[in-house]
């Protein structure tokens, strides 16, 4: 609170590693994770109490959100590339398979069609695409650094944490995971906001997390840099007196960004 009352800072961010860590270890539906959610809730309650006690309620906006949801890992039907018939890692020049249920592959020269054909139907829950055929709704494959082959698995089909089920060998054995299709309900996250610059008791429609940047810039009176979001998605939260500093760019997102349910009004 002294950062606001003594140091006169305008913008402070806090990150909580929970309930993410507990969700990975025990799964999103576990008792341990539910207990951790309660613990984080108490921490946020204490934060709001200190805001009141410090006399900041009338001029401090508090936003609470998250970067992703959490899905229970299905361990009974793992996707292991090393077990795929006619597939060998010797046909691969480059592989990035260790950040969730997604994979990037560069087959060796002359091997693209072979690798694509053997992986395409390797598992009913695994989706393999050539770069130019990757679903446009992800707004992901239109960059020169994206590899010729991309893949992702259905929610829950992973096997192990950030070293994914696509890896050569098992290294981690988490029970919960994220990074799946952002249209999956369990990948949705929350957005709650309270403060003098927000309407009270308002429930707005779902919006994508990429739009939060424009909202923060508006609240801080900062002209945003070019970005993939829009203030229009969050404008209903703000009083009518708010006018956008500049039109937000809508040029398409370069990542598999999570969509957000906004449950405004703490």
Secondary structure, 3 states (H helix, E strand, C coil): CHHHHCCCCCCCCCCCCCCHHHHHHHCCCCHHHHHHHHHHHHHHHHHHHHHHHCCCCCCCCEEEECCCCCEECCCCCCCCHHHCCCCCHHHEEEEECCCCCEEEEEECCCCHHHHHHHHHCCCCCEEEEEHHHCCHHHCCCCCCCCCCEEEEECCCCCCCCCCCCCCCCCCCCCCEECCCCCCCHHHCEEEEEECCCCCCCCCCCCEEHHHHHHHHHHHHCCCCCCCCCCHHHCHHHCCCCCCCCCCCCCCCCCCCCCEEEECCCC
